[in-house]
Amino acid sequence: MTVTHTLTHAFGQIHTALFPILKSPAEFNLTYQQIGLIAAIPPLCQAVLSIPTGLLSDRFGSKKMVLLSMLVAAVGAVLASQSQSPFMLIVAISLLYVNTSIYHPAAYSFTTLLFRSEDRSKALGVHGAGGTLGMAIGPISVTVLLGLLAFGWRQVYLFWFFPLILGTIATLRIKAEPQKELQNPREFDEPPEETSTLLTANLVLFLVFVGIRMMANGMVSSFLTLFLVEVKGVADYWASLVLGGNYLMGLIAAPLGGFLAARYGEKKWLQVVLSLSYISLAVALFVPNTSLFIVLYLLNGFFNFLGMAANSSIMASLSPSRQRGLGYALFFLPGSIMGAVAPIVAAFIAEVYGLTSIFYASIVIFFIGLAVLRFGVKLPN
């Protein structure tokens, strides 16, 4: 599951890494608003399919859905490699995003049911590290293939087609999958305490927190490479490397955060590391030195990914095991919705107030979400 998580997310930030190239007159000659649309439409497709894929995961099982996600991603990769217009590229990227809608409910349900509750955040940390590795190596592959090997941008997508086929073959080797919550051994064989209904007030408030956080994340990630190129004077290929490097922080931070969240408690740990993440980003905006900005931005990513496993584990705590696939579909739904809204809002801010204002607005939104988590979400004992 960790390996497939890497392959699933390898495409997530490739198009944003390519925005400085796609925006240029040599390619599609795009405006900020057109870039916002390219960034917004694929997450909207994700949002539409989130709940149906969660229901299908609960009905047909994780293995079949993971296989389907790999095949959809392979089709999207081939289509992107042949794109001759912005419209065709949007269709291809949308398929690559739909791939994650199919994948996430199945894979997260599979992973959480493999482990007892006290080990869940550790397992999700390792699984999350695979995803962040994918989000990192996608943009990094842009730097390597375009900057060092002189590939065209379309060939980047074709390059990733072949690992997807290998991932599909590896998934076929899964012989069994868990069907119910793994219980802790207890003296009188008492059933583990868990919520009996899915849509509780705490779950709704937690999803509000996730949505607010993903709104700010989407605003920053959609325009980061353009900010680095046009405001900070960084070369196109190096901007892609910074974007990938931020996600690469998760390779260490995600599993480490999972173990520490299991020790200190998911909610408390998540509040601490997110506060440090947002402070790092805020400080980065006020330093004039580009190198120091990059260091602080990477530190922001490190703290952010320290909370990744805790965030996913809280969702498992708030959802019954028999509806875990649907629960994780709801968990990723706010991110998909805000992923569609955030680039449009960010594009408007960029057009009217400049690229830097996107980051100022995002920091305010980040802290609003943190307040919802702190005062609104209560976890079951």
C-alpha positions in Angstrom: 0.0 0.0 0.0 2.9 2.4 0.7 4.4 1.8 -2.7 1.1 2.2 -4.5 0.6 5.5 -2.5 3.8 6.8 -3.9 2.8 6.0 -7.5 -0.7 7.5 -7.0 0.7 10.8 -5.9 3.6 11.1 -8.3 1.4 13.1 -10.7 -0.2 15.4 -8.1 2.2 18.3 -8.4 3.7 17.8 -11.9 1.4 20.2 -13.6 1.9 22.9 -11.0 5.7 22.4 -11.4 5.2 23.0 -15.1 3.1 26.1 -14.7 6.0 28.6 -15.5 6.6 26.6 -18.7 2.9 26.2 -19.6 2.3 29.9 -19.0 5.0 31.0 -21.4 4.3 32.1 -25.0 6.3 29.2 -26.3 3.6 26.8 -25.0 0.0 27.8 -24.1 0.5 31.5 -23.2 -1.8 31.3 -20.2 -3.1 34.1 -17.9 -3.2 33.7 -14.1 -7.0 33.0 -14.3 -6.4 30.3 -16.9 -3.8 28.7 -14.7 -6.3 28.9 -11.9 -8.8 26.9 -14.0 -6.3 24.2 -14.9 -5.5 23.9 -11.2 -9.2 23.9 -10.1 -11.0 21.6 -12.5 -9.2 18.3 -11.6 -9.9 18.6 -7.9 -13.6 19.4 -8.8 -13.7 16.0 -10.6 -12.2 14.5 -7.5 -14.9 16.0 -5.3 -17.7 14.7 -7.5 -16.4 11.1 -7.3 -15.2 11.0 -3.7 -18.4 9.6 -2.0 -19.2 7.1 -4.8 -15.7 5.7 -4.7 -15.9 5.4 -0.9 -19.2 3.4 -1.1 -17.7 1.2 -3.9 -14.6 0.6 -1.7 -16.8 -0.7 1.2 -18.8 -2.8 -1.2 -16.1 -4.4 -3.5 -13.0 -4.2 -1.3 -9.7 -2.4 -1.4 -7.8 -4.5 -3.9 -10.2 -4.0 -6.8 -10.4 -0.3 -6.2 -6.6 0.2 -6.0 -6.2 -1.7 -9.2 -8.8 0.5 -10.9 -7.0 3.6 -9.6 -3.7 2.4 -11.2 -5.4 1.8 -14.5 -7.1 5.2 -14.5 -3.7 6.9 -13.7 -2.0 5.1 -16.6 -4.7 6.3 -19.1 -4.3 9.9 -17.7 -0.5 9.7 -18.0 -0.6 8.6 -21.7 -3.2 11.3 -22.5 -1.1 14.0 -20.8 1.9 13.0 -22.8 -0.1 13.6 -26.0 -1.7 16.9 -25.0 -1.7 19.6 -27.6 -4.1 22.1 -26.0 -5.0 23.3 -22.5 -8.4 21.5 -22.7 -6.8 18.1 -23.5 -4.3 18.7 -20.6 -7.1 19.4 -18.2 -8.9 16.2 -19.2 -5.6 14.2 -18.6 -4.9 15.9 -15.2 -8.5 15.3 -14.2 -8.0 11.5 -14.8 -4.8 11.6 -12.7 -6.7 13.3 -9.9 -9.7 10.9 -10.1 -7.1 8.2 -9.6 -6.5 9.4 -6.1 -10.3 9.6 -5.4 -10.5 5.9 -6.2 -7.4 5.1 -4.3 -7.6 6.9 -1.0 -10.8 5.4 0.6 -9.6 1.9 -0.4 -6.0 2.2 0.7 -6.6 4.1 4.0 -9.4 1.7 5.0 -7.1 -1.3 4.2 -4.2 0.2 6.2 -6.3 1.2 9.3 -7.9 -2.2 9.5 -4.5 -3.9 9.5 -3.5 -2.5 12.9 -4.8 -2.0 16.4 -5.8 1.5 17.4 -2.6 2.2 19.4 -0.5 1.4 16.3 -2.8 3.1 13.8 -1.0 6.4 13.6 2.4 4.7 13.2 1.1 2.7 10.3 -0.6 5.7 8.7 2.7 7.6 9.1 4.6 5.0 7.1 1.8 4.9 4.5 1.7 8.7 4.4 5.4 8.8 3.8 4.8 6.9 0.5 2.3 9.5 -0.6 4.6 12.4 0.2 7.5 10.7 -1.6 5.2 10.5 -4.6 4.3 14.2 -4.3 8.0 15.0 -4.0 9.5 12.9 -6.8 6.9 14.1 -9.3 8.2 17.8 -9.3 11.8 16.6 -8.8 11.4 14.4 -11.9 10.5 17.6 -13.8 13.8 19.2 -12.7 15.8 16.1 -13.7 14.1 15.2 -16.9 13.8 18.7 -18.3 16.8 20.4 -16.7 19.4 17.6 -16.9 18.2 15.2 -19.6 16.6 17.7 -21.9 13.2 15.9 -22.1 10.1 17.8 -23.2 7.4 18.4 -20.6 5.0 15.9 -22.2 7.7 13.1 -21.9 7.6 13.6 -18.1 4.1 12.1 -18.0 5.1 9.3 -20.4 8.0 8.5 -18.1 5.7 7.7 -15.2 3.5 5.4 -17.2 5.8 2.5 -16.8 6.1 2.5 -13.0 2.3 2.6 -12.9 2.1 -0.7 -14.8 4.6 -2.3 -12.4 2.5 -1.0 -9.5 -0.6 -2.6 -11.0 1.2 -6.0 -11.3 2.4 -5.7 -7.7 -1.2 -5.0 -6.5 -2.4 -8.2 -8.2 -0.2 -10.1 -5.8 -2.2 -9.0 -2.7 -3.9 -12.3 -1.6 -6.1 -11.1 1.2 -7.3 -8.0 2.8 -8.7 -7.2 6.3 -12.5 -6.9 6.6 -13.0 -5.7 10.2 -11.3 -3.8 13.0 -8.4 -5.6 14.6 -9.2 -5.8 18.3 -6.9 -5.4 21.2 -6.6 -8.4 23.5 -8.7 -7.7 26.6 -9.3 -9.5 29.8 -13.0 -10.2 29.2 -12.9 -9.9 25.4 -14.7 -6.6 25.5 -15.3 -5.0 22.1 -13.2 -1.9 21.4 -15.1 1.4 21.9 -15.8 3.1 18.6 -18.4 5.5 17.3 -21.6 3.7 16.0 -22.6 6.4 13.5 -20.6 8.2 10.9 -21.9 11.7 10.6 -21.5 13.0 14.2 -21.0 16.7 15.2 -17.3 16.1 15.9 -16.8 14.5 12.5 -18.5 17.5 10.7 -16.3 20.0 12.6 -13.2 17.9 11.9 -14.1 18.0 8.2 -14.6 21.8 8.4 -11.1 22.0 9.8 -9.8 19.9 7.0 -11.5 22.0 4.4 -10.2 25.3 5.8 -6.7 23.9 6.0 -6.9 22.5 2.4 -8.2 25.9 1.1 -5.0 27.6 2.3 -2.8 24.7 1.2 -4.3 24.8 -2.3 -3.8 28.6 -2.6 -0.1 28.2 -1.7 0.8 25.1 -3.7 -1.0 26.3 -6.9 1.1 29.4 -7.2 4.3 28.6 -5.4 6.4 27.9 -8.5 5.2 31.1 -10.2 5.9 33.1 -7.0 9.5 31.7 -6.9 10.1 32.4 -10.6 8.4 35.8 -10.9 8.9 37.3 -7.4 12.0 35.6 -6.1 13.8 35.2 -9.4 14.4 31.4 -9.2 14.9 29.5 -12.4 12.0 27.3 -13.7 13.6 24.0 -13.0 14.9 25.0 -9.5 11.4 26.2 -8.6 10.2 22.6 -9.4 12.9 21.3 -7.1 11.8 23.5 -4.2 8.2 22.3 -4.7 9.3 18.7 -4.7 11.7 19.2 -1.8 8.9 20.5 0.4 7.0 17.2 -0.1 10.3 15.2 0.3 10.2 16.5 3.9 7.4 14.1 4.5 9.5 11.0 3.8 11.0 11.5 7.3 8.4 13.7 8.9 5.3 11.5 8.2 6.5 8.3 9.9 8.3 10.2 12.7 5.1 12.2 13.3 3.1 8.9 13.4 5.2 7.5 16.2 5.2 10.7 18.2 1.4 11.2 17.7 0.9 7.7 19.1 2.9 8.8 22.2 1.5 12.2 22.9 -2.0 12.0 21.5 -3.2 12.8 17.9 -5.0 16.0 18.5 -2.5 17.6 20.8 0.4 16.6 18.5 -1.4 17.9 15.4 -2.1 21.3 17.0 1.6 21.8 18.0 3.1 20.9 14.7 0.6 22.8 12.6 1.3 25.9 14.7 5.0 25.6 14.0 4.3 25.0 10.3 2.3 28.2 9.9 4.7 30.3 11.9 7.6 29.1 9.7 5.6 30.1 6.6 4.8 33.5 8.1 8.4 34.2 9.0 9.5 33.2 5.5 7.4 35.9 3.9 9.2 38.6 5.8 12.8 37.6 5.1 14.3 39.2 2.0 16.9 36.5 1.3 15.6 33.9 -1.3 17.7 31.1 0.2 16.4 31.7 3.7 12.8 31.8 2.3 13.4 28.4 0.7 14.8 27.0 4.0 11.8 28.3 6.0 9.4 27.0 3.4 10.9 23.5 3.6 10.7 23.8 7.4 7.1 24.6 7.0 6.6 21.4 5.0 8.5 19.4 7.6 6.2 20.5 10.4 3.2 20.1 8.3 4.0 16.5 7.5 4.7 15.7 11.1 1.0 16.0 11.6 0.0 13.9 8.6 -0.5 10.6 10.4 -2.3 12.2 13.3 -4.7 13.9 10.9 -5.5 10.5 9.2 -5.7 8.7 12.5 -8.3 11.1 13.9 -10.5 10.4 11.0 -10.3 6.6 11.8 -11.2 7.4 15.4 -14.3 9.3 14.3 -15.6 6.7 11.9 -16.9 3.1 12.5 -14.9 0.4 10.9 -17.8 -0.9 8.8 -18.0 2.5 7.1 -14.3 3.2 7.0 -14.1 3.5 3.2 -17.0 6.0 3.1 -15.4 7.8 6.1 -12.1 8.4 4.3 -14.0 9.4 1.2 -15.6 12.2 3.3 -12.1 12.9 4.8 -10.7 13.7 1.3 -13.8 15.4 0.0 -13.1 18.9 1.6 -9.6 18.8 0.1 -11.1 18.1 -3.3 -13.7 20.8 -3.0 -11.2 23.4 -1.7 -8.7 22.2 -4.3 -11.2 23.5 -6.9 -12.0 26.7 -5.1 -8.5 27.7 -3.9 -6.7 28.2 -7.2 -9.6 30.4 -8.5 -9.5 32.6 -5.4 -5.7 32.7 -5.5 -5.7 33.7 -9.1 -8.1 36.6 -8.3 -5.8 37.7 -5.5 -2.7 37.5 -7.8 -4.4 39.5 -10.5 -5.6 42.2 -8.2 -3.1 42.3 -5.3 0.0 40.4 -6.5 1.4 36.9 -5.9 2.7 37.7 -2.4 -0.8 38.5 -1.1 -1.8 34.9 -1.7 0.6 33.8 1.0 -0.6 36.5 3.5 -4.3 35.4 3.0 -3.3 31.7 3.3 -1.7 32.2 6.7 -4.8 33.9 8.1 -6.9 31.0 6.8 -4.5 28.4 8.3 -4.9 29.8 11.8 -8.7 30.0 11.4 -8.7 26.2 10.7 -6.4 25.6 13.7 -8.9 27.4 15.9 -11.7 25.1 14.7 -9.6 22.0 15.5 -8.6 23.3 19.0 -12.1 24.4 20.2 -14.5 22.4 18.1 -13.2 18.8 17.6 -13.5 16.4 20.5 -12.2 12.9 20.2 -13.8 9.7 21.7 -12.0 8.2 24.7 
